[in-house]
Amino acid sequence: MELSMKQKRVLVTAGAAGIGRSFVDTFVKAGAKVHACDIDTKALDELRKAESSVTTTVCDVSDLAQVDRLFDDAEKNLRGLDVLINNAGITGPTFTKVEEIKPEDWERTMQVNINGQFFCVRRAVPMLKKAGGGSIVNMSSSAGRLGYPLRTAYAASKWAVVGFTQSLAMELGPENIRVNCIQPGFVDGPRSRRLREAQAAALGETVEQCEARMFAKTSMRQRVSPDEIAAMALFLASDAGAHITGQSLAVCGGVETLR
């Protein structure tokens, strides 16, 4: 099945590296016109060199003024909007007991992972309505369907994304705007490796021991690739996903528990 996005206008947050870069590359390959933001100026420079058609904005999505500037840039460059990929997020306090979490670290996690999605949606919706409908894909996590001890801030923020997604789907459905979220598991890449290193240090184990336990609790015993996450987003945003909304779709190889 060919999932064409020709003539579609797509905004990807945190699109310069990792899963976000896979989103950008996948949608460009499918024919979309893409605008991306990131806080990493060097990564944005590299993105523009690799994908000359992509326009960019430096933006921290937790900052309302920066998000307003992002959407002003996107509207100028894309001349409208058909798809929003709410990808920006942070790991938050990692392998930290709840009583040891600093309030400012908790707040920062919520500001980026859920406030940032709200700030983007409130600007995207009028543009999507003007286009006659469209698609919003929010990034949640396996931690948004399972408890995650010692990572409560991250898990709470990703559960919030699920409620946000389902509520938006009900509210925006009559406007022909569908809203879904993706829940990745253990994704191959530098961020995942850093998390395993932090976990190993916190538990006094080797990285290999942590990974062995992680895979033992994953049905398929393997990570997923960023391109697989992007492929799901492409399906949801394309005509093939025209009647899929309000769903939380796990692309995780069957993560059974995060305990």
N, C-alpha and C positions, 0 to 999 in steps of 0.2 A: 504494500500500500504506500503510495507516494503522499507524503504529508506536506503539501505546498503551502507556503506562507507568502506567496507573491502578492505585492501591493499592500501587505500588512505592515503596520507600524508598531514597533515593540520597544518598550522601555525595560531595561534590566538594571536592578540595583546591585551594587557590589559585583559588577560584571567584569572586572579586570583580571581576576585570577580565580583559581579553584573551580568550584561548581559554577560560579557566575560566568567565568570565561567559557566554560562548556555551553552554557545557555546562549551566550552571544554567538559563538562559532556555529552552533546548531541552527539557530534561527537565521543567521546570515546565509548559510548553505541552503536553507529552505526557501530563500528568496526574499526574506523580510528586510525592511529598513529598520536599523537598530540604533538606539541611543542608550548609552550605558553610563553609570556613575560609579565612583569608588572614592575612597579616601586616600588611596595609594597613587600618587601622581606618576611615579615611575612606571607602575604597572599599566596605568592608562596610556602613557606614551608608547609602551610596547604594544598595547592592544591596537592603537591607531596605526602603528607601523605594519602590523600583521593584517589588519582588516581596515583598509583605507576608506571603506564606505561608512564605517561606524563613527558616530559623533559622540562626544563625551562631556561630562561635567564632573568636577571634583565636588563631592558631597558626602557629608555625614548625615545619614537619614534621621538621626535623633534630634537634629537641629531644624526647627520649623522653617526658619528663614532660608537655610540652605536647601531644603526640600522645595520651597517656593521657587528658588532660583533654578533648581534642577528641572522643574516642570515648565518654567518659562523657556528654558533652553530646548527642552524636548519638543515643545509645541512649535517653536521656531524652526527647528531642524526637521522634524517629522511631519509637520503640518497636520497634526491630529494624533490619535492613539487608538489602537485596536487591542493591544495586549500589555498588561503590566505583570512583570515577574518580580515579586517582592522577595528578593534573595538575601538582602543584607542581614547579618546576624553575627553575634559574638558568643564565645563559649561561656563567659561569665566565670565566677569563682569555681575553680576546678578541684574536685576531691577535697572539699572543705566541709567540716561539720557545720550544721545549721547555726549553732550558737557562736561559731567563729567567723561567720560571713560578715564582712563589713557592710553596713547599710548602704554606703555609697557604691559598693560593687553590685549589690542587689539592684539598686536603682538604675545603675548604668546598663545592666542586662535588660531590664524592662524597657528602658528608654530606646535602646537599639532594636531589640527583638520584637516588641509589640507596638510601642509608640511609633517607631519608624514606619511600620507597615500601615498604621492608621494615617500618619501624615501623608504618605504616598497615595493611599486610597482616596482620601478626601479631595485630592487634586486630580486624580485619574478619573474618577467617576463622571464628572461633567464632560470630560473629553470622550469617554466611552459612550455616554448617552448621545453626544453629538454625532458620533460615528454610526449610531444605530444599533449599538451593542458591542460586545467583545468578551474578553476573558481576563480574569485575574488569577494568577497562580501564586499562592503564598507558601513560603517554606516553613514547615514545621520540622518534625524529627521523630524518630522512634521514641525519644523521650517525651513526645507529645501524646503518646498512647500507653506508656509504661512508666511506672515510678523509676526514679534514678537517684538512689541514695548517694549523698555527698556531692550531688550536682543539682540541688533543689531549685536554685534560681533559674538555671537553664531549663529544667523540666517545666517549671511553672510558666515560664514565658512561652514555651512551645505548646503547652496545653492551651494557653490563652489564644494562640494562633488558630487552634481548631474551633473554638467558640466564635472567634471573630469571623472565620471563614463560613461557618454554617449560618450565622446570622446575616452576613452579607449576601449569601446565596439566596436566602428567603426574601430579603429586602430588594435585591437588584434583579431577581429573576424576571419580573414583569417588564423590565427595561431591556431584556435580551442580553443581560450581562451575567455570565456564569462565573462562579468563584469556587475554586478548589484549593486544597493544599497537598503538598507532597511531604512524605515522612521518610527521609533517608535513614538507613542504618549506618553501618560502618563503611564509610566512603574512603576509597583509596586516595591518598594524597598527603601533602605535608602537614595539614591541620590534624588529620587523624593520627599521624605518627607522633606529633607533639603531645596529643592527648594521652597516647599510650605511654609515652615517656613520663609524663606527669603522674599518671596512675601508678606506674611501676615505682616511682620514687616515693609516692604517698604510702604505698602498701609494703614497701621493702622487698619488692620482687624484681625480677628481670623483665624487660620488655617482652621477651619470648614467652615467659610464664603468663603475663597478662593477656597476650594475644591468644595463647592456647585456651585460656578460660573463656575469652570473648567468643572464639569460634565454636567452642563446645556448646554455647547457648544460642547459636545461630543455625537454623535448620540446614542451610546450604553450605555451611562451613567456609564461607568466603566473603570478602568485601564486595561492594558494588563500585562501579566506576562512575566518575562525574558525568560521562557521556550518557549513561543509562538514566540518570536523573534528568538530564536535559531532554532525552528522548520522550520521557513521560510528559514533561512540560509542553513539548512540541505537539504531542498527541492531544493534550487537553486544550491547547490554544487553537488547534486546527479545526476544520470542518468535521473531521472524524470524531471530535469530542463535543459536537454541537449540543448534545443533550445530557452532558455530564456536569453536574453542579452540586455543591454542598458536600463534596466527598473529601475524605482524607485517605490518600493513596500511598501505601507503604511500598517503597522500593528499597528493600533491605535484606533480601535473601532469607527472610523469616527469622528476624530477631525475636527470640522467645522471652527473654528477660534481660534487664540491665543491672540486675542485682550482682 
